[in-house]
Amino acid sequence: MGAYIVRRLLQSVIVVIGVTLVSFLALQAGGDPTYLFVSERASLEEIEAARQALGFDRPLHVQYLSFVGDLTRGDFGQSLSYRQPAMEIVLEALPATIELTLFAMICALLLAIPLGVLAAINRGTAWDGSITTMSMLGQSIPSFWMGIMMILFFGLYIRLFPISGHVPFLAPLMAGDFGTAFANLPRTIYHLVLPGIAVGTYSLARNTRLVRSSLLEVLEQDYVRTARSKGLPEMRVLVHHALRNAWLPVVTIIGLEFGFLLGGVVVVETVFSYPGIGRLLFAAINQRDIPLVQAGVILLAGIFTLLNLVVDLVYVRLDPRVKLAGGRG
Amino acid sequence: MKLSTPTACAAVAGLLGAVVLTGCTERSEDTIVVGLSADITTFEPGMISSRDNANIARHIFASLFTLTADGEHVPELAHTLEISDDGTAYVYTLSEGLTCHDGESLTAEDVAYTFNRIADPANRFTGNTPGFVFTSIGFESAEALDDLRVQINIAQKNPIAFGLMTEVYIHCKDAYEAMSLDDAASNPIGSGAYRLASWTRGSEVVLEKVRDLGNFQRVVWRIIPEASTRTAELIAGNVDIITNVVPEQIETIDGSGRAHVQVVRGTRRMYLGFNLSDEHARMPGGDAIQDPAVRRALQYAVDVPTICRQLLSGECERATGLVNPPNDNPNLTPYPYDAELAERLLDEAGWPRGDDGMRFAIRMQAGQGRYVNDVNVVLAIRQYLQDVGLDIDLELMEWASVYTPLLRERSMGPLFFLGTGGGLWSPIYDMTDMAQVGSGTNYTHWSDPRWFDRWPELVNVGSPEEQRSIINEMLQVFYDDGPWLHLYFQPDFYGVSSRVSWEARRDEHVEVFEAALK
């Protein structure tokens, strides 16, 4: 297994470098970023001076190779707009996004599993129909629209939850300031409710359908029939025999979904003025702050590939039939 | 222990209730909250370039003189200014007893340090001060004459140097010498009425009062990029002032009973430019607009007041030139909308309608998403021009990456839509867009000697009356034969809570020194 992990980690490095190249080229394709860093009244000479100061006067391949060279020394470069180490800024924004993503995912899972089970064991009934319809709706509604609707209803009309903002929990926790972290916790959750729902609705809908279909498939297997014919109570059949096997596809999706949500919260973070990594990267892309975008992309790509690896390893633990390629399982 | 369903539901509801109750906090009466649309990136005085960023910095850093809402420069850190006879040395005398936020005395040496530090190429600053102010005034050096007197040296006499110098944020030498550039960007040690208490990137900036200027102890600047979210926060009472209200939400805010919208005629001059470069003269329609008679005819073709009323949510008076009222030429009256006259003048200029009903084809370029309702305004202008027989090939472009590079190269057009920032404190400041034929802001390549040959005279003239007379003559030329199809001064929309009294300024400066609770 050790060799497998090392090989996968090496592959991850190649993936991350590929991602940085693609994002670098995509940002460069948008034109010369210098214009965004100078006064609107700046003359051509002033623009040229700024171009040199920012390093955009060098050929593209020199800019990129210099960036990769710095990367190997652990230097992610300076943000052009903040004038501070790019990775430091990204890491500063990451805890807020992890809070949002975890909150959304936990809420989605806590609801998706019982709803999926309920729909599966009541297949073809009104329960099943309602849950399936709601799931389809949940997958169809754009998150930004849902966010705005929730702001209007819960934030403005009944004034139950805050419209925007964020109160940090993870950041003080990681800094060892447990007092502040736990004092903040209720307000953190309070601020997470609306964006969490906006982010988590799609995940809830998809996981509900996944649990339902996976469980339906398992319920028709021979070993479930055998368990029933042995006279086991239905609940025991469901929990110990069916659900355990229905987990496999769900676990795969959950792992990947965390990464998906992490990178996909841009719109919701913007609507709710939530200071996370999505909004930071969105602003950085608009500002063509290439080092900042690269640092964010590397971090997200790294987390995503790592999650992939973790999912594969968990899969092996859950299903003894699965063997790792090249490993001994 | 097993929980029954009702007990579990009650527990969840209780928890939710506790979260809601704990989360709700009362607004403090000594705090004012401003909602901005754009994120801020730095507190480094040499790097600040956006208006939102400058608005916050203005509360942290003081200037030698400051600009009032009426466009008047009044003393701030300095109380007097003497200018040498040749106009190249500005000697400011500072008030006594000034300090920076860390308690360090603020002397002439600190002011000189501020200017020299921002200009130092080793720091590679690219903000508004080094990138525009210093190059415009030809800054050369600054030196302390004694504890209270500082001399700023510029290359040559410049009638707007004094006004531009008020945009330099003064900071203290010892504090900034002890800081790295990274530290200076996020931990400003200013000289203004408020100090930075906290900055949560992408979320909010909190300032605390240190000098007795301003009615609120704390100012919170919240970054709320989404317009509808800003409006919701204002109506919900969580924010006192918001910037950049979109016109479609004015009715909602005014109808809420909790806030209202203040509309001010901004200083940004919106116009349709005629690119008169040789390169554009060879393009279709480019030859036609070389003729001042054609340009003048087209002034009558666009109904600007209707555009304002229908697309910008208010009445406006059409601009007569590039200078903001009240500094404009009072003898000029805005061109009226008269499509028939426009058609007749185009006929007389030698561009009659052809068999297809069109006079000439021409390309029109515009960026989108930069100005208030810009796309609809551009579409309306195209329609008006088509109505008098121009076959307009409209190209709407993404602002930052596509239109801005064209702008900097002065190669958009032959027709192009643009708005450029202006001011209230000097007509010459507004006119400097066209200081030279080759100026970076003369996007039109206009080269009329009746305008450009007057500049040396304008700069060196003795009395204000003579200067005013020259300005009026130049503005008359610009009105008659200039390279702009005059549109309007862009209105700015601010949402203001009923809780506070605050007046929006025309120059896009958001200052809360005079804001107060009602």
Chai-1 contact restraints between the chains, C-beta under 6 A:
chainA,res_idxA,chainB,res_idxB,connection_type,confidence,min_distance_angstrom,max_distance_angstrom,comment,restraint_id
A,G30,B,S401,contact,1.0,0.0,6.0,A-B,restraint_1
A,G31,B,S401,contact,1.0,0.0,6.0,A-B,restraint_2
A,G31,B,P405,contact,1.0,0.0,6.0,A-B,restraint_3
A,D32,B,P405,contact,1.0,0.0,6.0,A-B,restraint_4
A,Y35,B,T404,contact,1.0,0.0,6.0,A-B,restraint_5
A,Y35,B,R408,contact,1.0,0.0,6.0,A-B,restraint_6
A,F37,B,T126,contact,1.0,0.0,6.0,A-B,restraint_7
A,V38,B,T126,contact,1.0,0.0,6.0,A-B,restraint_8
A,V38,B,G131,contact,1.0,0.0,6.0,A-B,restraint_9
A,S39,B,S49,contact,1.0,0.0,6.0,A-B,restraint_10
A,S39,B,N128,contact,1.0,0.0,6.0,A-B,restraint_11
A,S39,B,G131,contact,1.0,0.0,6.0,A-B,restraint_12
A,S39,B,F132,contact,1.0,0.0,6.0,A-B,restraint_13
A,R41,B,F132,contact,1.0,0.0,6.0,A-B,restraint_14
A,R41,B,T441,contact,1.0,0.0,6.0,A-B,restraint_15
A,A42,B,G131,contact,1.0,0.0,6.0,A-B,restraint_16
A,S43,B,G440,contact,1.0,0.0,6.0,A-B,restraint_17
A,L44,B,G440,contact,1.0,0.0,6.0,A-B,restraint_18
A,E46,B,G131,contact,1.0,0.0,6.0,A-B,restraint_19
A,E46,B,T135,contact,1.0,0.0,6.0,A-B,restraint_20
A,I47,B,R408,contact,1.0,0.0,6.0,A-B,restraint_21
A,A50,B,T126,contact,1.0,0.0,6.0,A-B,restraint_22
A,A53,B,R124,contact,1.0,0.0,6.0,A-B,restraint_23
A,A53,B,T126,contact,1.0,0.0,6.0,A-B,restraint_24
A,S81,B,T41,contact,1.0,0.0,6.0,A-B,restraint_25
A,Y82,B,T41,contact,1.0,0.0,6.0,A-B,restraint_26
A,R83,B,T42,contact,1.0,0.0,6.0,A-B,restraint_27
A,R83,B,A185,contact,1.0,0.0,6.0,A-B,restraint_28
A,Q84,B,D182,contact,1.0,0.0,6.0,A-B,restraint_29
A,Q84,B,A185,contact,1.0,0.0,6.0,A-B,restraint_30
A,I148,B,S228,contact,1.0,0.0,6.0,A-B,restraint_31
A,I151,B,A232,contact,1.0,0.0,6.0,A-B,restraint_32
A,G155,B,A232,contact,1.0,0.0,6.0,A-B,restraint_33
A,L156,B,A232,contact,1.0,0.0,6.0,A-B,restraint_34
A,L156,B,A236,contact,1.0,0.0,6.0,A-B,restraint_35
A,I163,B,A232,contact,1.0,0.0,6.0,A-B,restraint_36
A,I163,B,E233,contact,1.0,0.0,6.0,A-B,restraint_37
A,I163,B,A236,contact,1.0,0.0,6.0,A-B,restraint_38
A,S164,B,I224,contact,1.0,0.0,6.0,A-B,restraint_39
A,S164,B,T229,contact,1.0,0.0,6.0,A-B,restraint_40
A,P186,B,V19,contact,1.0,0.0,6.0,A-B,restraint_41
A,P186,B,T22,contact,1.0,0.0,6.0,A-B,restraint_42
A,R187,B,G23,contact,1.0,0.0,6.0,A-B,restraint_43
A,I189,B,V19,contact,1.0,0.0,6.0,A-B,restraint_44
A,Y190,B,V19,contact,1.0,0.0,6.0,A-B,restraint_45
A,Y190,B,G23,contact,1.0,0.0,6.0,A-B,restraint_46
A,T270,B,P225,contact,1.0,0.0,6.0,A-B,restraint_47
A,T270,B,E226,contact,1.0,0.0,6.0,A-B,restraint_48
A,V271,B,E226,contact,1.0,0.0,6.0,A-B,restraint_49
A,S273,B,I224,contact,1.0,0.0,6.0,A-B,restraint_50
A,S273,B,T229,contact,1.0,0.0,6.0,A-B,restraint_51
A,P275,B,G202,contact,1.0,0.0,6.0,A-B,restraint_52
A,P275,B,S203,contact,1.0,0.0,6.0,A-B,restraint_53
A,R279,B,G202,contact,1.0,0.0,6.0,A-B,restraint_54
A,L280,B,G202,contact,1.0,0.0,6.0,A-B,restraint_55
A,A283,B,D39,contact,1.0,0.0,6.0,A-B,restraint_56
